[in-house]
Amino acid sequence: MKMNVHGKGIKIFSGSSNPGMAREIAHHIGVPLGVMKVGRFSDGEVSLSIGEVVRGSDVYIIQSTCMPVNDNLVELLVIIDAMKRASAGQITAVIPYFGYARQDRKAKARDPISAKLVANVLTVAGADRVLTMDLHTPQIQGFFDIPMDHLLGAGALAEYYAKKQIDPERLVAVSPDAGSANRTRYFAEHLNIAIAIGDKRRTVQDDCEIIGMIGDVKDKICVIFDDVIDTGGTIIKTAEVLMELGAAEVSAACTHGVFSGNAVAKLQNSCLTEVVFLDTIPLSEENKAAAPKLTQLSISKLFADAIDRIFNDKSLSVLFQNQHMRGAHFAR
């Protein structure tokens, strides 16, 4: 990518949560990764040293607020504050995975709305803009009083399945519940395939149960689509129901592979043939080796394109036109 650099220029810095993705973004943009040392003091506080001048520059900080969520969030806040005090021209927090996004409303009395709190503290710390991908609910964009650019991962995931050249008549996109139906429909439209929707209920123990499926899945190749796979429970139970209903094969696709607890082992031992996800959260080498069913795709090119357009004051809407034909490459 040839960056049209103006003024004081662009600088890309990486927090400690996803340095591999930050390096790829910087490579696509054509600039070196900024010099910055992030560590911890003996009591666990964030230690930070910026090793180059940022005065007047457009600074982009790459940091997913994934596990350990609170450590990575505080680290991002400290980096933003340091950049602000070093007189950076504009500071954009690039948060490929936005932690706390699932706490976007009061589910019961006296619950916090933590997604709003995170939006507030990012703004107070000094962020001028936020760039993220596939928020759990798009309404979180309204929690911010600064510009928020929201990318979508469905196109990149659809491109991966398009390359498999599966007969569209046999392929079905499956939403695990009604709440995910809209994002599943968007994924299905890229591939011009039908969708099915699961009927998910919560048990007294706050576990999930799939009690039915709306749509024809018999003898179909099913792709369960969601924004996040966390414990894997919902995805695995949906896959089991699909197989009981006569599906020929079931895989899963999501933007964010959180994989908390023993999720990786559960997914590997499930009836799923493959679990495809983007690199908004890094996958450890240990999990790569332990779970050959996992396929991680790089989405750094799409983020680099977005940063390029933000820096050069261009519209981002072009990134959503035929997005399934751009933005992903299969490095893993």
C-alpha positions in Angstrom: 0.0 0.0 0.0 1.3 3.5 -0.9 0.3 5.8 1.9 -0.3 9.4 1.0 1.6 10.9 3.9 0.9 14.5 4.8 1.7 16.8 7.7 3.6 15.0 10.5 2.7 11.6 9.1 1.3 8.4 10.4 2.6 6.2 13.2 1.5 2.6 14.1 2.1 1.4 17.6 1.3 -2.0 19.1 0.2 -2.9 22.6 1.0 -6.3 24.0 -2.3 -8.1 23.2 -1.9 -8.6 19.4 1.6 -7.7 18.1 1.4 -10.0 15.2 -1.6 -8.3 13.7 0.0 -4.9 14.4 3.1 -5.9 12.4 0.9 -7.0 9.5 -1.1 -3.8 9.5 2.1 -1.7 9.5 3.5 -3.9 6.7 0.4 -3.3 4.5 0.5 0.4 5.2 4.2 0.6 4.4 5.5 2.1 7.6 7.7 0.6 10.4 6.0 -0.3 13.6 6.5 2.5 16.2 9.2 2.1 18.8 7.5 1.6 22.2 8.4 -0.7 25.2 5.5 -2.0 27.2 6.1 -3.9 30.4 5.1 -4.3 34.0 6.4 -3.0 37.3 7.0 -5.5 40.1 3.5 -4.7 41.5 1.8 -5.3 38.1 1.3 -1.7 37.1 1.9 -0.9 33.4 5.4 0.3 32.5 5.6 2.3 29.2 8.3 4.0 27.2 7.7 5.6 23.8 11.0 5.5 21.9 10.3 8.1 19.2 8.8 11.6 18.6 5.0 11.5 18.1 4.3 15.3 18.3 1.8 16.3 15.7 1.5 12.7 14.2 -1.6 10.7 13.6 -1.1 7.8 16.0 -2.9 4.4 15.6 -2.6 2.1 18.6 -3.4 -1.6 17.9 -4.7 -3.3 21.0 -7.5 -5.9 21.4 -9.0 -5.9 24.8 -9.1 -9.7 25.0 -7.9 -12.0 27.8 -6.6 -10.8 30.2 -9.2 -8.2 29.5 -8.6 -5.7 32.3 -4.8 -5.8 31.9 -5.1 -5.1 28.1 -7.7 -2.4 28.6 -5.7 -0.5 31.2 -2.6 -0.9 29.1 -4.4 0.7 26.2 -5.6 3.6 28.4 -2.0 4.2 29.6 -0.7 4.2 26.0 -3.4 6.7 24.9 -2.6 8.9 27.9 1.1 8.8 27.1 0.5 9.7 23.4 -1.8 12.6 24.4 0.9 14.0 26.8 3.5 13.6 24.1 1.4 15.9 21.9 0.3 13.4 19.3 -1.9 15.1 16.6 -4.7 12.6 16.6 -5.0 9.3 18.5 -7.0 6.4 17.1 -7.6 3.4 19.3 -7.7 0.4 16.9 -9.5 -2.3 18.9 -10.0 -5.4 16.7 -11.8 -7.1 19.6 -13.7 -4.8 21.9 -14.0 -6.4 25.4 -17.0 -5.7 27.5 -19.2 -5.4 24.4 -21.6 -8.1 25.6 -22.4 -6.0 28.7 -24.3 -3.5 26.6 -27.6 -3.3 28.6 -29.1 -4.0 32.0 -30.3 -7.6 31.7 -31.7 -7.4 35.3 -32.0 -4.9 38.1 -28.8 -3.2 39.3 -26.6 -4.5 36.4 -23.8 -2.3 35.1 -23.6 -1.2 31.5 -19.9 -1.8 31.2 -19.6 -1.2 27.5 -20.7 2.4 28.1 -18.2 2.7 30.9 -15.4 1.5 28.6 -16.5 4.0 26.0 -16.3 6.8 28.5 -12.8 5.9 29.9 -11.4 5.6 26.4 -12.6 9.1 25.6 -11.4 10.6 28.9 -8.0 8.9 28.4 -7.6 11.0 25.2 -8.7 8.8 22.3 -9.9 11.0 19.3 -11.4 8.0 17.4 -12.0 4.3 17.8 -11.8 1.7 15.0 -13.2 -1.8 15.8 -14.8 -4.8 14.3 -18.1 -6.7 14.8 -19.4 -5.2 18.1 -21.8 -7.6 19.8 -24.5 -5.0 19.2 -24.0 -2.2 16.7 -25.8 0.2 19.1 -22.6 0.4 21.1 -21.4 2.9 18.5 -23.8 5.3 20.1 -22.1 5.0 23.5 -19.2 7.1 22.1 -19.0 10.8 21.9 -16.1 10.5 19.5 -16.1 9.1 16.0 -16.4 5.2 16.0 -15.7 3.3 12.8 -17.1 -0.2 12.8 -15.8 -2.9 10.4 -17.5 -6.2 9.5 -15.9 -9.5 9.3 -18.6 -11.4 7.5 -17.2 -10.6 4.1 -13.8 -12.1 4.8 -15.3 -15.3 6.3 -17.7 -15.6 3.3 -14.7 -15.3 0.9 -13.1 -18.3 2.6 -16.2 -20.4 2.1 -16.6 -19.2 -1.5 -13.1 -20.5 -2.3 -14.3 -24.0 -1.3 -16.7 -23.9 -4.3 -19.5 -25.7 -2.5 -22.8 -25.9 -4.4 -24.9 -23.0 -3.0 -27.9 -25.2 -3.1 -26.3 -27.5 -0.5 -24.8 -24.7 1.7 -26.9 -23.2 4.6 -25.9 -20.5 7.0 -27.2 -21.2 10.5 -27.8 -18.6 13.2 -27.6 -20.2 16.7 -30.5 -17.9 17.9 -32.8 -15.2 16.8 -30.4 -12.5 18.1 -27.7 -13.4 15.6 -30.1 -13.7 12.7 -29.3 -10.4 11.1 -25.5 -10.9 11.0 -26.1 -14.5 9.7 -28.3 -13.1 7.0 -25.6 -10.6 6.0 -23.0 -13.5 5.8 -25.5 -15.6 3.7 -26.1 -12.8 1.3 -22.4 -12.7 0.4 -22.7 -16.4 -0.7 -26.3 -16.2 -2.0 -27.3 -19.1 0.3 -30.3 -19.9 2.5 -30.3 -19.5 6.3 -31.7 -21.4 9.3 -32.3 -20.1 12.8 -32.0 -22.0 16.1 -34.5 -21.6 18.9 -32.2 -21.1 21.9 -33.4 -21.0 25.5 -31.6 -20.3 28.8 -32.0 -22.9 31.5 -32.3 -22.1 35.2 -28.5 -22.7 35.5 -27.9 -20.1 32.8 -26.9 -22.8 30.4 -28.2 -22.8 26.9 -30.5 -25.3 25.2 -31.3 -25.5 21.5 -34.9 -26.8 21.3 -35.6 -26.4 17.6 -34.5 -25.2 14.2 -36.3 -23.0 11.7 -35.2 -23.9 8.1 -34.3 -26.9 6.0 -31.0 -28.5 7.0 -31.4 -32.1 6.0 -28.5 -33.3 3.8 -27.1 -29.7 3.9 -23.6 -28.5 4.6 -24.2 -26.1 7.5 -22.1 -23.2 8.6 -23.0 -21.9 12.1 -22.3 -18.2 12.0 -21.8 -15.8 15.0 -19.8 -12.9 16.1 -18.0 -14.6 19.1 -17.2 -18.1 20.1 -16.4 -18.0 23.9 -16.9 -21.3 25.8 -18.1 -23.0 22.7 -21.3 -24.4 24.4 -23.9 -22.8 22.1 -22.0 -23.6 18.9 -21.5 -27.3 19.9 -25.1 -27.8 21.0 -26.3 -26.2 17.8 -24.0 -28.5 15.7 -25.4 -31.5 17.6 -29.0 -30.5 16.9 -28.1 -30.0 13.2 -26.6 -33.4 12.9 -29.7 -34.9 14.6 -31.8 -33.2 12.0 -29.9 -34.9 9.2 -27.3 -32.3 8.3 -24.5 -33.8 6.1 -21.7 -31.7 7.7 -21.4 -28.8 10.2 -18.7 -26.2 10.6 -18.7 -22.9 12.5 -17.5 -19.4 11.6 -17.1 -16.3 13.7 -15.2 -13.1 13.9 -13.8 -13.3 17.4 -12.3 -16.6 18.8 -12.3 -15.9 22.5 -12.1 -19.6 23.4 -12.1 -19.3 27.2 -11.7 -22.2 29.6 -11.4 -25.5 27.8 -13.3 -24.3 24.7 -10.5 -25.3 22.3 -10.5 -29.0 23.5 -14.3 -29.0 23.4 -14.5 -27.7 19.9 -11.8 -30.2 18.7 -13.7 -33.1 20.2 -17.1 -32.0 18.9 -19.0 -33.0 15.7 -17.8 -29.8 14.0 -15.6 -30.4 11.0 -13.9 -27.0 11.2 -14.0 -23.7 13.2 -13.0 -20.6 11.1 -12.3 -17.3 12.8 -10.4 -14.1 12.3 -7.2 -13.0 14.0 -8.7 -10.1 16.0 -7.6 -12.2 19.0 -4.3 -14.1 18.7 -4.3 -17.9 18.8 -1.5 -19.5 20.9 0.9 -21.9 19.3 -0.2 -24.5 21.8 -3.9 -24.2 20.7 -2.9 -24.3 17.1 -1.1 -27.6 17.7 -3.9 -29.0 19.9 -6.8 -28.2 17.6 -6.3 -28.9 13.9 -10.0 -28.1 13.4 -9.3 -24.4 14.1 -8.6 -22.2 11.0 -7.5 -18.6 11.7 -7.7 -16.0 8.9 -5.8 -12.7 8.8 -8.0 -9.6 8.6 -5.0 -7.1 8.9 -5.4 -5.9 5.3 -8.9 -4.7 5.9 -7.8 -2.8 9.0 -4.9 -1.3 7.0 -7.3 -0.2 4.3 -9.5 1.5 6.9 -6.5 3.2 8.6 -5.4 4.4 5.2 -8.8 5.9 4.4 -9.1 7.5 7.9 -5.6 9.1 7.6 -6.3 10.4 4.1 -9.8 11.7 5.0 -11.6 9.3 2.7 -14.9 7.5 3.2 -14.9 4.0 4.7 -18.1 3.1 3.0 -16.3 1.7 0.0 -14.9 -1.1 2.3 -18.5 -2.4 2.7 -19.1 -2.6 -1.1 -18.4 -6.2 -2.3 -16.4 -6.6 0.9 -16.4 -10.4 0.5 -14.0 -9.8 -2.5 -11.5 -8.0 -0.4 -9.9 -7.8 3.0 -8.8 -11.4 4.0 -5.8 -13.5 3.2 -5.3 -17.0 4.6 -1.9 -16.8 6.3 -2.8 -19.4 8.9 
